[in-house]
Amino acid sequence: SQIGNSRNTEICDDPAAFTISKPHINLKDWIKQKRRHITTANHYKPEIKFLLSLFYVSQILVYALTLASIISKTYESIIIPLFLVRLLFWYTTIQKTANRLNEKDLIPFGPLYEISIIFIQLYIFLRNIIFPPKHW
């Protein structure tokens, strides 16, 4: 973050360069790992923190407004069409990325993963505030 920029850093999607790590097999260990990762966020540049926060808030708003539109039966509102347009762009982006990273099995369940991760991230964030980790 301190020395990386567009002139000296690039994304390499060559399968020969992939680093494969053994995944956690249970949710408890995975959440512990994510809690540990989140503790580095205070070292991020302010603009990165802002963009990550904005992305997270936008995820919540998309689903909350869509749900509110369905509950209030305002299907003709702009919310549902916007949700569908967002879903189209989201799937297009995820599909391209998943294909490049050879992770095609993730595509069909994408929205479920996204909704799940919204709640998991909120849980991890609140847990780190209420019970700050003392060590890893």
Distance bins in CASP14 RR format, pairs under 12 A and 6 or more apart:
PFRMAT RR
TARGET T0000
AUTHOR 0000-0000-0000
RMODE 2
METHOD distances of the structure
MODEL  1
1 9 0 0 0 0 0 1 0 0 0 0 0
1 40 0 0 0 0 1 0 0 0 0 0 0
1 41 0 0 0 0 0 1 0 0 0 0 0
1 42 0 0 0 0 0 1 0 0 0 0 0
1 43 1 0 0 1 0 0 0 0 0 0 0
1 44 1 0 0 1 0 0 0 0 0 0 0
1 45 1 0 0 1 0 0 0 0 0 0 0
1 46 0 0 0 0 0 1 0 0 0 0 0
1 47 0 0 0 0 0 1 0 0 0 0 0
1 48 1 0 0 1 0 0 0 0 0 0 0
1 49 0 0 0 0 0 1 0 0 0 0 0
2 8 0 0 0 0 0 1 0 0 0 0 0
2 9 0 0 0 0 0 1 0 0 0 0 0
2 43 0 0 0 0 1 0 0 0 0 0 0
2 44 0 0 0 0 0 1 0 0 0 0 0
2 45 0 0 0 0 1 0 0 0 0 0 0
2 48 0 0 0 0 0 1 0 0 0 0 0
3 9 0 0 0 0 1 0 0 0 0 0 0
3 45 0 0 0 0 0 1 0 0 0 0 0
4 10 0 0 0 0 0 1 0 0 0 0 0
4 45 0 0 0 0 0 1 0 0 0 0 0
4 48 0 0 0 0 0 1 0 0 0 0 0
5 45 0 0 0 0 0 1 0 0 0 0 0
10 17 0 0 0 0 0 1 0 0 0 0 0
11 17 0 0 0 0 0 1 0 0 0 0 0
11 97 0 0 0 0 0 1 0 0 0 0 0
11 100 0 0 0 0 1 0 0 0 0 0 0
11 101 0 0 0 0 0 1 0 0 0 0 0
12 18 0 0 0 0 1 0 0 0 0 0 0
12 19 0 0 0 0 0 1 0 0 0 0 0
12 100 0 0 0 0 0 1 0 0 0 0 0
12 101 0 0 0 0 0 1 0 0 0 0 0
13 96 0 0 0 0 0 1 0 0 0 0 0
13 97 0 0 0 0 1 0 0 0 0 0 0
13 98 0 0 0 0 0 1 0 0 0 0 0
13 99 0 0 0 0 1 0 0 0 0 0 0
13 100 1 0 1 0 0 0 0 0 0 0 0
13 101 1 0 0 1 0 0 0 0 0 0 0
13 102 0 0 0 0 1 0 0 0 0 0 0
13 103 0 0 0 0 0 1 0 0 0 0 0
14 100 0 0 0 0 1 0 0 0 0 0 0
14 101 0 0 0 0 0 1 0 0 0 0 0
14 102 0 0 0 0 0 1 0 0 0 0 0
15 99 0 0 0 0 0 1 0 0 0 0 0
15 100 0 0 0 0 1 0 0 0 0 0 0
15 101 0 0 0 0 1 0 0 0 0 0 0
15 102 1 0 0 1 0 0 0 0 0 0 0
15 103 0 0 0 0 0 1 0 0 0 0 0
16 102 0 0 0 0 0 1 0 0 0 0 0
17 101 0 0 0 0 0 1 0 0 0 0 0
18 100 0 0 0 0 0 1 0 0 0 0 0
18 101 1 0 0 1 0 0 0 0 0 0 0
18 102 0 0 0 0 1 0 0 0 0 0 0
18 103 0 0 0 0 0 1 0 0 0 0 0
19 101 0 0 0 0 0 1 0 0 0 0 0
20 101 0 0 0 0 0 1 0 0 0 0 0
20 102 0 0 0 0 0 1 0 0 0 0 0
20 103 0 0 0 0 0 1 0 0 0 0 0
21 33 0 0 0 0 0 1 0 0 0 0 0
22 29 0 0 0 0 0 1 0 0 0 0 0
22 30 0 0 0 0 0 1 0 0 0 0 0
22 33 0 0 0 0 0 1 0 0 0 0 0
23 29 0 0 0 0 1 0 0 0 0 0 0
23 30 1 0 0 1 0 0 0 0 0 0 0
23 33 0 0 0 0 1 0 0 0 0 0 0
24 30 1 0 1 0 0 0 0 0 0 0 0
24 31 0 0 0 0 1 0 0 0 0 0 0
24 32 0 0 0 0 1 0 0 0 0 0 0
24 33 1 0 0 1 0 0 0 0 0 0 0
24 34 0 0 0 0 1 0 0 0 0 0 0
24 36 0 0 0 0 0 1 0 0 0 0 0
25 33 0 0 0 0 0 1 0 0 0 0 0
26 32 0 0 0 0 1 0 0 0 0 0 0
26 33 0 0 0 0 0 1 0 0 0 0 0
27 33 0 0 0 0 0 1 0 0 0 0 0
27 34 0 0 0 0 0 1 0 0 0 0 0
27 116 0 0 0 0 0 1 0 0 0 0 0
27 120 0 0 0 0 1 0 0 0 0 0 0
27 123 0 0 0 0 0 1 0 0 0 0 0
27 124 0 0 0 0 0 1 0 0 0 0 0
28 34 0 0 0 0 0 1 0 0 0 0 0
28 35 0 0 0 0 0 1 0 0 0 0 0
29 35 0 0 0 0 0 1 0 0 0 0 0
29 36 0 0 0 0 0 1 0 0 0 0 0
30 36 0 0 0 0 0 1 0 0 0 0 0
30 37 0 0 0 0 0 1 0 0 0 0 0
30 116 0 0 0 0 0 1 0 0 0 0 0
30 117 0 0 0 0 0 1 0 0 0 0 0
30 120 0 0 0 0 1 0 0 0 0 0 0
30 124 0 0 0 0 0 1 0 0 0 0 0
31 37 0 0 0 0 0 1 0 0 0 0 0
31 38 0 0 0 0 0 1 0 0 0 0 0
31 116 0 0 0 0 0 1 0 0 0 0 0
31 117 0 0 0 0 0 1 0 0 0 0 0
31 119 0 0 0 0 0 1 0 0 0 0 0
31 120 1 0 0 1 0 0 0 0 0 0 0
31 121 0 0 0 0 0 1 0 0 0 0 0
31 123 1 0 0 1 0 0 0 0 0 0 0
31 124 1 0 0 1 0 0 0 0 0 0 0
31 125 0 0 0 0 0 1 0 0 0 0 0
31 127 0 0 0 0 1 0 0 0 0 0 0
31 128 0 0 0 0 0 1 0 0 0 0 0
31 133 0 0 0 0 0 1 0 0 0 0 0
32 38 0 0 0 0 0 1 0 0 0 0 0
32 39 0 0 0 0 0 1 0 0 0 0 0
32 124 0 0 0 0 1 0 0 0 0 0 0
32 127 0 0 0 0 0 1 0 0 0 0 0
32 128 0 0 0 0 0 1 0 0 0 0 0
32 133 0 0 0 0 1 0 0 0 0 0 0
32 136 0 0 0 0 1 0 0 0 0 0 0
33 39 0 0 0 0 0 1 0 0 0 0 0
33 120 0 0 0 0 0 1 0 0 0 0 0
33 124 0 0 0 0 0 1 0 0 0 0 0
33 133 0 0 0 0 0 1 0 0 0 0 0
33 136 0 0 0 0 1 0 0 0 0 0 0
34 40 0 0 0 0 0 1 0 0 0 0 0
34 41 0 0 0 0 0 1 0 0 0 0 0
34 117 0 0 0 0 1 0 0 0 0 0 0
34 120 1 0 0 1 0 0 0 0 0 0 0
34 121 1 0 0 1 0 0 0 0 0 0 0
34 122 0 0 0 0 0 1 0 0 0 0 0
34 123 0 0 0 0 1 0 0 0 0 0 0
34 124 1 0 1 0 0 0 0 0 0 0 0
34 125 0 0 0 0 0 1 0 0 0 0 0
34 127 0 0 0 0 0 1 0 0 0 0 0
34 128 0 0 0 0 1 0 0 0 0 0 0
34 133 0 0 0 0 0 1 0 0 0 0 0
34 136 0 0 0 0 0 1 0 0 0 0 0
35 41 0 0 0 0 0 1 0 0 0 0 0
35 120 0 0 0 0 0 1 0 0 0 0 0
35 121 0 0 0 0 0 1 0 0 0 0 0
35 123 0 0 0 0 1 0 0 0 0 0 0
35 124 1 0 1 0 0 0 0 0 0 0 0
35 125 0 0 0 0 1 0 0 0 0 0 0
35 126 0 0 0 0 0 1 0 0 0 0 0
35 127 1 0 0 1 0 0 0 0 0 0 0
35 128 1 0 1 0 0 0 0 0 0 0 0
35 129 0 0 0 0 0 1 0 0 0 0 0
35 130 0 0 0 0 0 1 0 0 0 0 0
35 131 0 0 0 0 1 0 0 0 0 0 0
35 132 0 0 0 0 1 0 0 0 0 0 0
35 133 1 0 0 1 0 0 0 0 0 0 0
35 134 0 0 0 0 0 1 0 0 0 0 0
35 135 0 0 0 0 0 1 0 0 0 0 0
35 136 0 0 0 0 1 0 0 0 0 0 0
36 124 0 0 0 0 1 0 0 0 0 0 0
36 127 0 0 0 0 0 1 0 0 0 0 0
36 128 0 0 0 0 1 0 0 0 0 0 0
36 133 1 0 0 1 0 0 0 0 0 0 0
36 134 0 0 0 0 0 1 0 0 0 0 0
36 135 0 0 0 0 0 1 0 0 0 0 0
36 136 1 0 1 0 0 0 0 0 0 0 0
37 43 0 0 0 0 0 1 0 0 0 0 0
37 44 0 0 0 0 0 1 0 0 0 0 0
37 121 0 0 0 0 0 1 0 0 0 0 0
37 124 0 0 0 0 1 0 0 0 0 0 0
37 125 0 0 0 0 0 1 0 0 0 0 0
37 128 0 0 0 0 0 1 0 0 0 0 0
37 133 0 0 0 0 0 1 0 0 0 0 0
37 136 0 0 0 0 0 1 0 0 0 0 0
38 44 0 0 0 0 0 1 0 0 0 0 0
38 49 0 0 0 0 0 1 0 0 0 0 0
38 52 0 0 0 0 0 1 0 0 0 0 0
38 56 0 0 0 0 0 1 0 0 0 0 0
38 120 0 0 0 0 0 1 0 0 0 0 0
38 121 0 0 0 0 1 0 0 0 0 0 0
38 122 0 0 0 0 0 1 0 0 0 0 0
38 123 0 0 0 0 0 1 0 0 0 0 0
38 124 1 0 1 0 0 0 0 0 0 0 0
38 125 1 0 0 1 0 0 0 0 0 0 0
38 126 0 0 0 0 0 1 0 0 0 0 0
38 127 0 0 0 0 1 0 0 0 0 0 0
38 128 1 0 0 1 0 0 0 0 0 0 0
38 129 0 0 0 0 0 1 0 0 0 0 0
38 132 0 0 0 0 0 1 0 0 0 0 0
38 133 0 0 0 0 1 0 0 0 0 0 0
38 136 0 0 0 0 0 1 0 0 0 0 0
39 124 0 0 0 0 0 1 0 0 0 0 0
39 125 0 0 0 0 0 1 0 0 0 0 0
39 127 0 0 0 0 0 1 0 0 0 0 0
39 128 1 0 0 1 0 0 0 0 0 0 0
39 129 0 0 0 0 0 1 0 0 0 0 0
39 132 0 0 0 0 1 0 0 0 0 0 0
39 133 1 0 0 1 0 0 0 0 0 0 0
39 134 0 0 0 0 0 1 0 0 0 0 0
39 135 0 0 0 0 0 1 0 0 0 0 0
39 136 1 0 0 1 0 0 0 0 0 0 0
40 48 0 0 0 0 0 1 0 0 0 0 0
40 49 0 0 0 0 0 1 0 0 0 0 0
40 52 0 0 0 0 0 1 0 0 0 0 0
40 128 0 0 0 0 0 1 0 0 0 0 0
40 133 0 0 0 0 0 1 0 0 0 0 0
40 136 0 0 0 0 0 1 0 0 0 0 0
41 48 0 0 0 0 1 0 0 0 0 0 0
41 49 1 0 0 1 0 0 0 0 0 0 0
41 50 0 0 0 0 0 1 0 0 0 0 0
41 52 1 0 0 1 0 0 0 0 0 0 0
41 53 0 0 0 0 1 0 0 0 0 0 0
41 56 0 0 0 0 0 1 0 0 0 0 0
41 121 0 0 0 0 0 1 0 0 0 0 0
41 124 0 0 0 0 0 1 0 0 0 0 0
41 125 0 0 0 0 1 0 0 0 0 0 0
41 128 0 0 0 0 1 0 0 0 0 0 0
41 129 0 0 0 0 0 1 0 0 0 0 0
42 48 0 0 0 0 0 1 0 0 0 0 0
42 49 0 0 0 0 1 0 0 0 0 0 0
42 128 0 0 0 0 0 1 0 0 0 0 0
42 132 0 0 0 0 0 1 0 0 0 0 0
43 49 0 0 0 0 1 0 0 0 0 0 0
44 50 0 0 0 0 1 0 0 0 0 0 0
44 51 0 0 0 0 1 0 0 0 0 0 0
44 52 1 0 0 1 0 0 0 0 0 0 0
44 53 0 0 0 0 0 1 0 0 0 0 0
45 51 0 0 0 0 1 0 0 0 0 0 0
45 52 0 0 0 0 0 1 0 0 0 0 0
46 52 0 0 0 0 0 1 0 0 0 0 0
46 53 0 0 0 0 0 1 0 0 0 0 0
47 53 0 0 0 0 0 1 0 0 0 0 0
47 54 0 0 0 0 0 1 0 0 0 0 0
48 54 0 0 0 0 0 1 0 0 0 0 0
48 55 0 0 0 0 0 1 0 0 0 0 0
49 55 0 0 0 0 0 1 0 0 0 0 0
49 56 0 0 0 0 0 1 0 0 0 0 0
50 56 0 0 0 0 0 1 0 0 0 0 0
50 57 0 0 0 0 0 1 0 0 0 0 0
51 57 0 0 0 0 0 1 0 0 0 0 0
51 58 0 0 0 0 0 1 0 0 0 0 0
52 58 0 0 0 0 0 1 0 0 0 0 0
52 59 0 0 0 0 0 1 0 0 0 0 0
52 121 0 0 0 0 0 1 0 0 0 0 0
52 125 0 0 0 0 0 1 0 0 0 0 0
53 59 0 0 0 0 0 1 0 0 0 0 0
53 60 0 0 0 0 0 1 0 0 0 0 0
53 121 0 0 0 0 0 1 0 0 0 0 0
53 125 0 0 0 0 0 1 0 0 0 0 0
54 60 0 0 0 0 0 1 0 0 0 0 0
54 61 0 0 0 0 0 1 0 0 0 0 0
55 61 0 0 0 0 0 1 0 0 0 0 0
55 62 0 0 0 0 0 1 0 0 0 0 0
55 90 0 0 0 0 0 1 0 0 0 0 0
55 114 0 0 0 0 0 1 0 0 0 0 0
55 117 0 0 0 0 0 1 0 0 0 0 0
55 118 0 0 0 0 0 1 0 0 0 0 0
55 121 0 0 0 0 0 1 0 0 0 0 0
56 62 0 0 0 0 0 1 0 0 0 0 0
56 63 0 0 0 0 0 1 0 0 0 0 0
56 114 0 0 0 0 0 1 0 0 0 0 0
56 117 0 0 0 0 1 0 0 0 0 0 0
56 118 1 0 0 1 0 0 0 0 0 0 0
56 119 0 0 0 0 0 1 0 0 0 0 0
56 120 0 0 0 0 0 1 0 0 0 0 0
56 121 1 0 0 1 0 0 0 0 0 0 0
56 122 0 0 0 0 1 0 0 0 0 0 0
56 124 0 0 0 0 0 1 0 0 0 0 0
56 125 0 0 0 0 1 0 0 0 0 0 0
57 63 0 0 0 0 0 1 0 0 0 0 0
57 64 0 0 0 0 0 1 0 0 0 0 0
57 65 0 0 0 0 0 1 0 0 0 0 0
57 118 0 0 0 0 0 1 0 0 0 0 0
57 121 0 0 0 0 0 1 0 0 0 0 0
57 122 0 0 0 0 0 1 0 0 0 0 0
58 64 0 0 0 0 0 1 0 0 0 0 0
58 65 0 0 0 0 0 1 0 0 0 0 0
58 82 0 0 0 0 0 1 0 0 0 0 0
58 86 0 0 0 0 1 0 0 0 0 0 0
58 90 0 0 0 0 0 1 0 0 0 0 0
58 114 0 0 0 0 0 1 0 0 0 0 0
58 118 0 0 0 0 0 1 0 0 0 0 0
59 65 0 0 0 0 0 1 0 0 0 0 0
59 66 0 0 0 0 0 1 0 0 0 0 0
59 83 0 0 0 0 0 1 0 0 0 0 0
59 86 0 0 0 0 1 0 0 0 0 0 0
59 90 0 0 0 0 1 0 0 0 0 0 0
59 111 0 0 0 0 0 1 0 0 0 0 0
59 113 0 0 0 0 0 1 0 0 0 0 0
59 114 1 0 0 1 0 0 0 0 0 0 0
59 115 0 0 0 0 1 0 0 0 0 0 0
59 116 0 0 0 0 0 1 0 0 0 0 0
59 117 0 0 0 0 1 0 0 0 0 0 0
59 118 1 0 1 0 0 0 0 0 0 0 0
59 119 0 0 0 0 0 1 0 0 0 0 0
59 120 0 0 0 0 0 1 0 0 0 0 0
59 121 0 0 0 0 1 0 0 0 0 0 0
59 122 0 0 0 0 0 1 0 0 0 0 0
60 66 0 0 0 0 0 1 0 0 0 0 0
60 67 0 0 0 0 0 1 0 0 0 0 0
60 68 0 0 0 0 0 1 0 0 0 0 0
60 114 0 0 0 0 0 1 0 0 0 0 0
60 115 0 0 0 0 0 1 0 0 0 0 0
60 117 0 0 0 0 0 1 0 0 0 0 0
60 118 1 0 0 1 0 0 0 0 0 0 0
60 119 0 0 0 0 1 0 0 0 0 0 0
60 121 0 0 0 0 1 0 0 0 0 0 0
60 122 0 0 0 0 1 0 0 0 0 0 0
60 125 0 0 0 0 0 1 0 0 0 0 0
61 67 0 0 0 0 0 1 0 0 0 0 0
61 68 0 0 0 0 0 1 0 0 0 0 0
61 69 0 0 0 0 0 1 0 0 0 0 0
61 79 0 0 0 0 0 1 0 0 0 0 0
61 82 0 0 0 0 0 1 0 0 0 0 0
61 83 0 0 0 0 0 1 0 0 0 0 0
61 86 0 0 0 0 0 1 0 0 0 0 0
61 118 0 0 0 0 0 1 0 0 0 0 0
62 68 0 0 0 0 0 1 0 0 0 0 0
62 69 0 0 0 0 0 1 0 0 0 0 0
62 79 0 0 0 0 1 0 0 0 0 0 0
62 80 0 0 0 0 0 1 0 0 0 0 0
62 82 0 0 0 0 1 0 0 0 0 0 0
62 83 1 0 0 1 0 0 0 0 0 0 0
62 84 0 0 0 0 0 1 0 0 0 0 0
62 85 0 0 0 0 0 1 0 0 0 0 0
62 86 1 0 1 0 0 0 0 0 0 0 0
62 87 0 0 0 0 1 0 0 0 0 0 0
62 89 0 0 0 0 0 1 0 0 0 0 0
62 90 0 0 0 0 1 0 0 0 0 0 0
62 111 0 0 0 0 0 1 0 0 0 0 0
62 114 0 0 0 0 1 0 0 0 0 0 0
62 115 0 0 0 0 0 1 0 0 0 0 0
62 118 0 0 0 0 1 0 0 0 0 0 0
63 69 0 0 0 0 0 1 0 0 0 0 0
63 70 0 0 0 0 0 1 0 0 0 0 0
63 79 0 0 0 0 0 1 0 0 0 0 0
63 83 0 0 0 0 1 0 0 0 0 0 0
63 86 0 0 0 0 0 1 0 0 0 0 0
63 87 0 0 0 0 0 1 0 0 0 0 0
63 90 0 0 0 0 0 1 0 0 0 0 0
63 111 0 0 0 0 1 0 0 0 0 0 0
63 112 0 0 0 0 0 1 0 0 0 0 0
63 114 0 0 0 0 1 0 0 0 0 0 0
63 115 1 0 0 1 0 0 0 0 0 0 0
63 116 0 0 0 0 0 1 0 0 0 0 0
63 117 0 0 0 0 0 1 0 0 0 0 0
63 118 1 0 0 1 0 0 0 0 0 0 0
63 119 0 0 0 0 0 1 0 0 0 0 0
64 70 0 0 0 0 0 1 0 0 0 0 0
64 71 0 0 0 0 0 1 0 0 0 0 0
64 79 0 0 0 0 1 0 0 0 0 0 0
64 83 0 0 0 0 0 1 0 0 0 0 0
64 115 0 0 0 0 0 1 0 0 0 0 0
64 118 0 0 0 0 1 0 0 0 0 0 0
65 71 0 0 0 0 0 1 0 0 0 0 0
65 72 0 0 0 0 0 1 0 0 0 0 0
65 74 0 0 0 0 0 1 0 0 0 0 0
65 77 0 0 0 0 1 0 0 0 0 0 0
65 78 0 0 0 0 1 0 0 0 0 0 0
65 79 1 0 1 0 0 0 0 0 0 0 0
65 80 0 0 0 0 1 0 0 0 0 0 0
65 81 0 0 0 0 0 1 0 0 0 0 0
65 82 0 0 0 0 1 0 0 0 0 0 0
65 83 1 0 0 1 0 0 0 0 0 0 0
65 86 0 0 0 0 0 1 0 0 0 0 0
66 72 0 0 0 0 0 1 0 0 0 0 0
66 74 0 0 0 0 0 1 0 0 0 0 0
66 75 0 0 0 0 0 1 0 0 0 0 0
66 77 0 0 0 0 1 0 0 0 0 0 0
66 78 0 0 0 0 0 1 0 0 0 0 0
66 79 1 0 1 0 0 0 0 0 0 0 0
66 80 1 0 0 1 0 0 0 0 0 0 0
66 81 0 0 0 0 0 1 0 0 0 0 0
66 82 0 0 0 0 1 0 0 0 0 0 0
66 83 1 0 1 0 0 0 0 0 0 0 0
66 84 0 0 0 0 1 0 0 0 0 0 0
66 85 0 0 0 0 0 1 0 0 0 0 0
66 86 0 0 0 0 1 0 0 0 0 0 0
66 87 0 0 0 0 1 0 0 0 0 0 0
66 111 0 0 0 0 0 1 0 0 0 0 0
66 115 0 0 0 0 0 1 0 0 0 0 0
67 74 0 0 0 0 0 1 0 0 0 0 0
67 79 0 0 0 0 1 0 0 0 0 0 0
67 80 0 0 0 0 0 1 0 0 0 0 0
67 83 0 0 0 0 1 0 0 0 0 0 0
67 115 0 0 0 0 0 1 0 0 0 0 0
68 74 0 0 0 0 1 0 0 0 0 0 0
68 75 0 0 0 0 0 1 0 0 0 0 0
68 77 0 0 0 0 1 0 0 0 0 0 0
68 79 1 0 0 1 0 0 0 0 0 0 0
68 80 0 0 0 0 0 1 0 0 0 0 0
68 83 0 0 0 0 0 1 0 0 0 0 0
69 75 1 0 0 1 0 0 0 0 0 0 0
69 76 0 0 0 0 1 0 0 0 0 0 0
69 77 1 0 1 0 0 0 0 0 0 0 0
69 78 0 0 0 0 1 0 0 0 0 0 0
69 79 1 1 0 0 0 0 0 0 0 0 0
69 80 1 0 1 0 0 0 0 0 0 0 0
69 81 0 0 0 0 0 1 0 0 0 0 0
69 82 0 0 0 0 1 0 0 0 0 0 0
69 83 1 0 0 1 0 0 0 0 0 0 0
69 84 0 0 0 0 0 1 0 0 0 0 0
70 77 0 0 0 0 0 1 0 0 0 0 0
70 79 0 0 0 0 1 0 0 0 0 0 0
70 80 1 0 0 1 0 0 0 0 0 0 0
70 83 0 0 0 0 1 0 0 0 0 0 0
71 77 0 0 0 0 0 1 0 0 0 0 0
71 79 0 0 0 0 0 1 0 0 0 0 0
72 79 0 0 0 0 1 0 0 0 0 0 0
72 80 0 0 0 0 0 1 0 0 0 0 0
73 79 0 0 0 0 0 1 0 0 0 0 0
73 80 0 0 0 0 0 1 0 0 0 0 0
74 80 0 0 0 0 1 0 0 0 0 0 0
74 81 0 0 0 0 0 1 0 0 0 0 0
75 81 0 0 0 0 1 0 0 0 0 0 0
75 83 0 0 0 0 0 1 0 0 0 0 0
75 84 0 0 0 0 0 1 0 0 0 0 0
77 83 0 0 0 0 0 1 0 0 0 0 0
78 84 0 0 0 0 0 1 0 0 0 0 0
78 85 0 0 0 0 0 1 0 0 0 0 0
78 86 0 0 0 0 0 1 0 0 0 0 0
79 85 0 0 0 0 0 1 0 0 0 0 0
79 86 0 0 0 0 0 1 0 0 0 0 0
80 86 0 0 0 0 0 1 0 0 0 0 0
80 87 0 0 0 0 0 1 0 0 0 0 0
81 87 0 0 0 0 0 1 0 0 0 0 0
81 88 0 0 0 0 0 1 0 0 0 0 0
82 88 0 0 0 0 0 1 0 0 0 0 0
82 89 0 0 0 0 0 1 0 0 0 0 0
83 89 0 0 0 0 0 1 0 0 0 0 0
83 90 0 0 0 0 1 0 0 0 0 0 0
83 111 0 0 0 0 0 1 0 0 0 0 0
84 90 0 0 0 0 0 1 0 0 0 0 0
84 91 0 0 0 0 0 1 0 0 0 0 0
84 111 0 0 0 0 0 1 0 0 0 0 0
85 91 0 0 0 0 0 1 0 0 0 0 0
85 92 0 0 0 0 0 1 0 0 0 0 0
86 92 0 0 0 0 0 1 0 0 0 0 0
86 93 0 0 0 0 0 1 0 0 0 0 0
86 94 0 0 0 0 0 1 0 0 0 0 0
86 111 0 0 0 0 0 1 0 0 0 0 0
86 114 0 0 0 0 0 1 0 0 0 0 0
87 93 0 0 0 0 0 1 0 0 0 0 0
87 94 0 0 0 0 0 1 0 0 0 0 0
87 95 0 0 0 0 0 1 0 0 0 0 0
87 110 0 0 0 0 1 0 0 0 0 0 0
87 111 1 0 0 1 0 0 0 0 0 0 0
87 114 0 0 0 0 1 0 0 0 0 0 0
88 94 0 0 0 0 0 1 0 0 0 0 0
88 95 0 0 0 0 0 1 0 0 0 0 0
88 111 0 0 0 0 0 1 0 0 0 0 0
89 95 0 0 0 0 0 1 0 0 0 0 0
89 96 0 0 0 0 0 1 0 0 0 0 0
90 96 0 0 0 0 0 1 0 0 0 0 0
90 97 0 0 0 0 0 1 0 0 0 0 0
90 98 0 0 0 0 0 1 0 0 0 0 0
90 107 0 0 0 0 0 1 0 0 0 0 0
90 110 0 0 0 0 1 0 0 0 0 0 0
90 111 1 0 0 1 0 0 0 0 0 0 0
90 113 0 0 0 0 0 1 0 0 0 0 0
90 114 1 0 0 1 0 0 0 0 0 0 0
91 97 0 0 0 0 0 1 0 0 0 0 0
91 98 0 0 0 0 1 0 0 0 0 0 0
91 99 0 0 0 0 0 1 0 0 0 0 0
91 106 0 0 0 0 0 1 0 0 0 0 0
91 107 1 0 0 1 0 0 0 0 0 0 0
91 108 0 0 0 0 1 0 0 0 0 0 0
91 109 0 0 0 0 0 1 0 0 0 0 0
91 110 0 0 0 0 1 0 0 0 0 0 0
91 111 0 0 0 0 1 0 0 0 0 0 0
91 114 0 0 0 0 0 1 0 0 0 0 0
92 98 0 0 0 0 0 1 0 0 0 0 0
92 99 0 0 0 0 0 1 0 0 0 0 0
92 107 0 0 0 0 0 1 0 0 0 0 0
93 99 0 0 0 0 0 1 0 0 0 0 0
93 100 0 0 0 0 0 1 0 0 0 0 0
93 107 0 0 0 0 0 1 0 0 0 0 0
93 110 0 0 0 0 0 1 0 0 0 0 0
93 114 0 0 0 0 0 1 0 0 0 0 0
94 100 0 0 0 0 0 1 0 0 0 0 0
94 101 0 0 0 0 0 1 0 0 0 0 0
94 103 0 0 0 0 1 0 0 0 0 0 0
94 104 0 0 0 0 0 1 0 0 0 0 0
94 106 1 0 0 1 0 0 0 0 0 0 0
94 107 1 0 0 1 0 0 0 0 0 0 0
94 108 0 0 0 0 0 1 0 0 0 0 0
94 109 0 0 0 0 0 1 0 0 0 0 0
94 110 1 0 0 1 0 0 0 0 0 0 0
94 111 0 0 0 0 1 0 0 0 0 0 0
94 113 0 0 0 0 1 0 0 0 0 0 0
94 114 0 0 0 0 1 0 0 0 0 0 0
95 101 0 0 0 0 0 1 0 0 0 0 0
95 103 0 0 0 0 0 1 0 0 0 0 0
95 104 0 0 0 0 1 0 0 0 0 0 0
95 106 0 0 0 0 1 0 0 0 0 0 0
95 107 1 0 1 0 0 0 0 0 0 0 0
95 108 0 0 0 0 0 1 0 0 0 0 0
95 110 0 0 0 0 0 1 0 0 0 0 0
96 103 0 0 0 0 0 1 0 0 0 0 0
96 104 0 0 0 0 0 1 0 0 0 0 0
96 107 0 0 0 0 0 1 0 0 0 0 0
97 103 1 0 0 1 0 0 0 0 0 0 0
97 104 0 0 0 0 0 1 0 0 0 0 0
97 106 0 0 0 0 1 0 0 0 0 0 0
97 107 0 0 0 0 1 0 0 0 0 0 0
97 110 0 0 0 0 0 1 0 0 0 0 0
98 104 1 0 1 0 0 0 0 0 0 0 0
98 105 0 0 0 0 1 0 0 0 0 0 0
98 106 1 0 1 0 0 0 0 0 0 0 0
98 107 1 0 1 0 0 0 0 0 0 0 0
98 108 0 0 0 0 0 1 0 0 0 0 0
98 109 0 0 0 0 0 1 0 0 0 0 0
98 110 0 0 0 0 1 0 0 0 0 0 0
98 113 0 0 0 0 0 1 0 0 0 0 0
99 105 0 0 0 0 0 1 0 0 0 0 0
99 106 0 0 0 0 0 1 0 0 0 0 0
99 107 0 0 0 0 1 0 0 0 0 0 0
101 107 0 0 0 0 0 1 0 0 0 0 0
103 109 0 0 0 0 0 1 0 0 0 0 0
103 110 0 0 0 0 0 1 0 0 0 0 0
103 113 0 0 0 0 0 1 0 0 0 0 0
104 110 0 0 0 0 0 1 0 0 0 0 0
105 113 0 0 0 0 0 1 0 0 0 0 0
106 112 0 0 0 0 0 1 0 0 0 0 0
106 113 1 0 0 1 0 0 0 0 0 0 0
106 114 0 0 0 0 0 1 0 0 0 0 0
107 113 0 0 0 0 0 1 0 0 0 0 0
109 115 0 0 0 0 0 1 0 0 0 0 0
109 116 0 0 0 0 1 0 0 0 0 0 0
109 117 0 0 0 0 0 1 0 0 0 0 0
110 116 0 0 0 0 1 0 0 0 0 0 0
110 117 0 0 0 0 1 0 0 0 0 0 0
111 117 0 0 0 0 0 1 0 0 0 0 0
111 118 0 0 0 0 0 1 0 0 0 0 0
112 118 0 0 0 0 0 1 0 0 0 0 0
112 119 0 0 0 0 0 1 0 0 0 0 0
113 119 0 0 0 0 0 1 0 0 0 0 0
113 120 0 0 0 0 1 0 0 0 0 0 0
113 121 0 0 0 0 0 1 0 0 0 0 0
114 120 0 0 0 0 0 1 0 0 0 0 0
114 121 0 0 0 0 0 1 0 0 0 0 0
115 121 0 0 0 0 0 1 0 0 0 0 0
115 122 0 0 0 0 0 1 0 0 0 0 0
116 122 0 0 0 0 0 1 0 0 0 0 0
116 123 0 0 0 0 0 1 0 0 0 0 0
117 123 0 0 0 0 0 1 0 0 0 0 0
117 124 0 0 0 0 1 0 0 0 0 0 0
117 125 0 0 0 0 0 1 0 0 0 0 0
118 124 0 0 0 0 0 1 0 0 0 0 0
118 125 0 0 0 0 0 1 0 0 0 0 0
119 125 0 0 0 0 0 1 0 0 0 0 0
119 126 0 0 0 0 0 1 0 0 0 0 0
120 126 0 0 0 0 0 1 0 0 0 0 0
120 127 0 0 0 0 0 1 0 0 0 0 0
121 127 0 0 0 0 0 1 0 0 0 0 0
121 128 0 0 0 0 0 1 0 0 0 0 0
122 128 0 0 0 0 0 1 0 0 0 0 0
122 129 0 0 0 0 0 1 0 0 0 0 0
123 129 0 0 0 0 0 1 0 0 0 0 0
123 130 0 0 0 0 0 1 0 0 0 0 0
123 131 0 0 0 0 0 1 0 0 0 0 0
124 130 0 0 0 0 0 1 0 0 0 0 0
124 131 0 0 0 0 0 1 0 0 0 0 0
124 133 0 0 0 0 0 1 0 0 0 0 0
125 131 0 0 0 0 0 1 0 0 0 0 0
125 132 0 0 0 0 0 1 0 0 0 0 0
126 132 0 0 0 0 0 1 0 0 0 0 0
127 133 0 0 0 0 1 0 0 0 0 0 0
128 134 0 0 0 0 0 1 0 0 0 0 0
128 136 0 0 0 0 0 1 0 0 0 0 0
END
